[in-house]
Amino acid sequence: MSVADRDPVSGGHSGLLLRDRKLIAILIAGGVMAFVVTAVIGFSGAVFSSTSSSPGNEYAAAGMGLTLARTGQLVDGSGMAPGDSRSGTQTVTNEGHRGRLTLDARGVDGQSPLAKVLAVVVQQTDPAQAQPAYDGPLTGLSSVLLGTLAPGESRSYRVTLTWPAGTGAGAAGTTTSLTFDWQIESVS
């Protein structure tokens, strides 16, 4: 029996091939449909978004500033002798935002016999405070906290230098110099 003689209906080789072709066609059609569905759903590109902008935003830190009513020498210490006291007044105004005010005596020669005997009192006079902000040796006047100032607030301080009587006999004829350094630092 030759291949041509086989009966397609009875299940010869011709019938199997025909049924296999139908199965292959169904599988291919199903694969194509699955691919199309996946591509449409997965890669549709339907992304919903909105964008708006707020241009011109610029930020800068507020500056700190301090104004002193007197510049130059605050206390005249020329010709001092044991038992002498000399004073000077300074008004400080905060030109920035809220800040912490401190006072330092810069450049004091700690080895100077005169610097070792001079005493300093820093007293807030306006608004008046009962206790001095500092009362001690000149060589110890460093980072003395004078309080917190609001924007635009002014305060006055009296700085008194005293050469206590009966002290510093070896300091006669010596000198010392310094800078009263008023500083303000930002606080929140």
ZAKOL-727753 format. One record per residue (C-alpha): residue number from 1; x, y, z. Coordinates in pm, 1 decimal, always signed. Example, Ala and Ser with C-alpha at 12.3 -4.5 7.8 and 13.67 -1.06 7.14 Angstrom:
<nodes>
<node 1 <+1230.0 -450.0 +780.0>>
<node 2 <+1367.0 -106.0 +714.0>>
</nodes>
This chain:
<nodes>
<node 1 <+0.0 +0.0 +0.0>>
<node 2 <+142.3 +331.6 -99.5>>
<node 3 <+118.6 +661.1 +87.9>>
<node 4 <-134.5 +788.8 -162.7>>
<node 5 <-357.3 +491.6 -93.9>>
<node 6 <-402.8 +554.6 +274.5>>
<node 7 <-744.8 +674.1 +373.9>>
<node 8 <-747.9 +1015.3 +535.6>>
<node 9 <-1070.4 +936.7 +720.3>>
<node 10 <-962.1 +605.9 +866.8>>
<node 11 <-664.3 +750.9 +1037.7>>
<node 12 <-380.0 +678.9 +804.7>>
<node 13 <-81.5 +903.6 +783.1>>
<node 14 <-275.4 +1163.5 +585.1>>
<node 15 <-531.3 +1202.9 +866.6>>
<node 16 <-266.0 +1250.2 +1135.6>>
<node 17 <-93.2 +1517.2 +939.2>>
<node 18 <-422.1 +1696.5 +888.0>>
<node 19 <-509.3 +1680.6 +1255.2>>
<node 20 <-156.0 +1790.1 +1351.1>>
<node 21 <-188.4 +2088.3 +1118.2>>
<node 22 <-512.4 +2193.1 +1288.5>>
<node 23 <-348.5 +2160.8 +1628.8>>
<node 24 <-45.7 +2358.3 +1516.4>>
<node 25 <-272.4 +2628.9 +1370.0>>
<node 26 <-470.8 +2651.0 +1693.8>>
<node 27 <-151.2 +2675.2 +1900.9>>
<node 28 <-5.2 +2942.1 +1674.4>>
<node 29 <-329.6 +3140.3 +1681.2>>
<node 30 <-343.9 +3115.7 +2062.5>>
<node 31 <+19.4 +3225.8 +2094.4>>
<node 32 <-37.8 +3521.9 +1865.5>>
<node 33 <-345.3 +3626.4 +2067.8>>
<node 34 <-153.4 +3592.2 +2397.9>>
<node 35 <+131.1 +3800.5 +2257.0>>
<node 36 <-109.1 +4069.9 +2132.2>>
<node 37 <-294.1 +4085.3 +2466.0>>
<node 38 <+33.3 +4106.6 +2661.1>>
<node 39 <+169.6 +4374.0 +2431.6>>
<node 40 <-147.7 +4584.2 +2450.4>>
<node 41 <-180.2 +4563.3 +2827.9>>
<node 42 <+187.7 +4570.9 +2923.9>>
<node 43 <+319.5 +4816.8 +2671.7>>
<node 44 <+25.7 +5043.7 +2614.1>>
<node 45 <+217.3 +5348.4 +2737.9>>
<node 46 <-89.1 +5476.5 +2917.0>>
<node 47 <+92.7 +5674.0 +3186.4>>
<node 48 <-103.3 +5944.8 +3359.3>>
<node 49 <+107.7 +6227.6 +3499.2>>
<node 50 <+98.6 +6598.5 +3550.3>>
<node 51 <+381.8 +6845.3 +3605.4>>
<node 52 <+378.0 +7198.5 +3734.2>>
<node 53 <+658.6 +7419.9 +3857.2>>
<node 54 <+712.6 +7697.7 +4102.3>>
<node 55 <+998.8 +7903.8 +3957.7>>
<node 56 <+1196.4 +8179.0 +4124.6>>
<node 57 <+1263.0 +8013.5 +4461.8>>
<node 58 <+1578.7 +8151.9 +4616.9>>
<node 59 <+1696.5 +8113.9 +4973.3>>
<node 60 <+1962.5 +8300.3 +5168.2>>
<node 61 <+2072.5 +8283.3 +5528.2>>
<node 62 <+1997.9 +8598.4 +5722.5>>
<node 63 <+2308.3 +8786.5 +5821.9>>
<node 64 <+2424.9 +8874.5 +6168.3>>
<node 65 <+2540.5 +9222.0 +6252.0>>
<node 66 <+2645.6 +9417.2 +6556.3>>
<node 67 <+2674.2 +9791.6 +6592.6>>
<node 68 <+2884.7 +9950.7 +6867.5>>
<node 69 <+2805.1 +10305.2 +6983.0>>
<node 70 <+3173.1 +10371.0 +7059.2>>
<node 71 <+3462.6 +10269.2 +6843.9>>
<node 72 <+3820.7 +10289.4 +6957.1>>
<node 73 <+3936.0 +10300.7 +7317.3>>
<node 74 <+3664.8 +10201.1 +7564.4>>
<node 75 <+3853.1 +10258.2 +7892.9>>
<node 76 <+4140.3 +10507.3 +7934.9>>
<node 77 <+4396.9 +10314.1 +8136.6>>
<node 78 <+4687.0 +10557.7 +8109.6>>
<node 79 <+4872.9 +10644.6 +8430.8>>
<node 80 <+4694.5 +10390.2 +8649.7>>
<node 81 <+4827.1 +10323.8 +8999.1>>
<node 82 <+4725.2 +10083.9 +9278.6>>
<node 83 <+4376.8 +10177.3 +9403.6>>
<node 84 <+4263.5 +10328.2 +9068.3>>
<node 85 <+3944.9 +10235.1 +8881.7>>
<node 86 <+3855.4 +10340.0 +8528.3>>
<node 87 <+3528.4 +10280.8 +8343.2>>
<node 88 <+3382.4 +10307.8 +7996.4>>
<node 89 <+3034.3 +10243.3 +7861.1>>
<node 90 <+2943.6 +10062.8 +7540.0>>
<node 91 <+2601.8 +10027.5 +7376.1>>
<node 92 <+2561.2 +9722.8 +7154.5>>
<node 93 <+2281.2 +9688.0 +6896.6>>
<node 94 <+2189.2 +9362.9 +6722.0>>
<node 95 <+2149.8 +9431.2 +6348.4>>
<node 96 <+2064.9 +9071.0 +6252.6>>
<node 97 <+1827.6 +8806.2 +6372.2>>
<node 98 <+1820.6 +8665.2 +6726.0>>
<node 99 <+2174.1 +8616.9 +6855.5>>
<node 100 <+2389.8 +8530.6 +7156.7>>
<node 101 <+2621.7 +8814.8 +7264.0>>
<node 102 <+2966.9 +8744.2 +7410.4>>
<node 103 <+3264.5 +8956.8 +7514.3>>
<node 104 <+3633.7 +8867.6 +7496.1>>
<node 105 <+3950.0 +9053.3 +7592.1>>
<node 106 <+4172.6 +8975.4 +7291.9>>
<node 107 <+4546.0 +9019.8 +7280.6>>
<node 108 <+4602.9 +9034.0 +7657.9>>
<node 109 <+4960.9 +8941.5 +7744.7>>
<node 110 <+4904.7 +8693.1 +8026.6>>
<node 111 <+5267.6 +8735.4 +8136.8>>
<node 112 <+5241.9 +9111.7 +8184.2>>
<node 113 <+5265.1 +9204.1 +8556.5>>
<node 114 <+4996.1 +9471.8 +8501.0>>
<node 115 <+4757.2 +9230.9 +8324.3>>
<node 116 <+4795.2 +8991.8 +8617.1>>
<node 117 <+4677.1 +9247.9 +8876.5>>
<node 118 <+4395.9 +9430.0 +8691.2>>
<node 119 <+4041.4 +9323.7 +8776.4>>
<node 120 <+3744.9 +9371.0 +8542.2>>
<node 121 <+3373.5 +9411.5 +8607.9>>
<node 122 <+3129.6 +9398.7 +8314.6>>
<node 123 <+2787.8 +9526.3 +8422.6>>
<node 124 <+2476.9 +9557.4 +8205.8>>
<node 125 <+2335.6 +9906.5 +8268.3>>
<node 126 <+2047.5 +9933.6 +8019.9>>
<node 127 <+1830.6 +9750.5 +8088.2>>
<node 128 <+1991.6 +9731.5 +8430.9>>
<node 129 <+2089.8 +9395.7 +8578.9>>
<node 130 <+2163.1 +9340.5 +8948.2>>
<node 131 <+2449.8 +9095.1 +8899.8>>
<node 132 <+2755.1 +9169.9 +8684.6>>
<node 133 <+2802.9 +8958.1 +8373.4>>
<node 134 <+3171.6 +8922.4 +8468.6>>
<node 135 <+3373.9 +9006.9 +8780.9>>
<node 136 <+3726.2 +8870.5 +8774.6>>
<node 137 <+4082.2 +8907.5 +8651.3>>
<node 138 <+4154.6 +9072.7 +8318.3>>
<node 139 <+4335.3 +8757.6 +8204.2>>
<node 140 <+4012.6 +8556.2 +8253.6>>
<node 141 <+3784.2 +8776.7 +8040.6>>
<node 142 <+3714.1 +8524.2 +7764.7>>
<node 143 <+3385.9 +8435.1 +7592.3>>
<node 144 <+3173.4 +8597.1 +7863.6>>
<node 145 <+2807.5 +8533.1 +7783.0>>
<node 146 <+2611.3 +8859.3 +7790.5>>
<node 147 <+2274.2 +8714.2 +7693.8>>
<node 148 <+2053.7 +8679.7 +7387.6>>
<node 149 <+1951.1 +8983.6 +7184.1>>
<node 150 <+1638.5 +9005.0 +6969.9>>
<node 151 <+1658.0 +9167.0 +6625.2>>
<node 152 <+1713.9 +9542.5 +6667.3>>
<node 153 <+1762.4 +9515.8 +7046.2>>
<node 154 <+2020.0 +9740.1 +7216.4>>
<node 155 <+2192.3 +9695.3 +7550.9>>
<node 156 <+2446.6 +9908.4 +7735.0>>
<node 157 <+2737.0 +9777.7 +7941.8>>
<node 158 <+2981.5 +9946.4 +8176.2>>
<node 159 <+3331.2 +9799.4 +8177.8>>
<node 160 <+3537.2 +9887.3 +8486.2>>
<node 161 <+3908.3 +9812.3 +8522.6>>
<node 162 <+4048.3 +9827.1 +8876.7>>
<node 163 <+4402.6 +9803.7 +9008.4>>
<node 164 <+4336.2 +9684.8 +9363.3>>
<node 165 <+4518.2 +9885.8 +9632.5>>
<node 166 <+4817.5 +9713.7 +9787.2>>
<node 167 <+4877.0 +9481.1 +9488.7>>
<node 168 <+5112.1 +9466.6 +9195.1>>
<node 169 <+5413.1 +9656.5 +9328.9>>
<node 170 <+5614.6 +9489.8 +9051.1>>
<node 171 <+5370.2 +9618.1 +8788.8>>
<node 172 <+5471.8 +9985.4 +8827.3>>
<node 173 <+5596.3 +10124.7 +8496.3>>
<node 174 <+5465.6 +9825.9 +8289.9>>
<node 175 <+5196.4 +9828.1 +8023.2>>
<node 176 <+4939.0 +9597.6 +7874.8>>
<node 177 <+4694.8 +9638.4 +7590.4>>
<node 178 <+4389.5 +9456.5 +7467.5>>
<node 179 <+4089.6 +9470.2 +7238.9>>
<node 180 <+3737.6 +9435.0 +7375.5>>
<node 181 <+3586.0 +9198.8 +7118.3>>
<node 182 <+3204.2 +9202.6 +7116.2>>
<node 183 <+3061.1 +8908.8 +6918.9>>
<node 184 <+2713.1 +8793.9 +6826.8>>
<node 185 <+2628.7 +8443.0 +6712.6>>
<node 186 <+2304.0 +8325.7 +6557.1>>
<node 187 <+2064.6 +8125.1 +6774.4>>
<node 188 <+1728.8 +7973.8 +6690.5>>
</nodes>
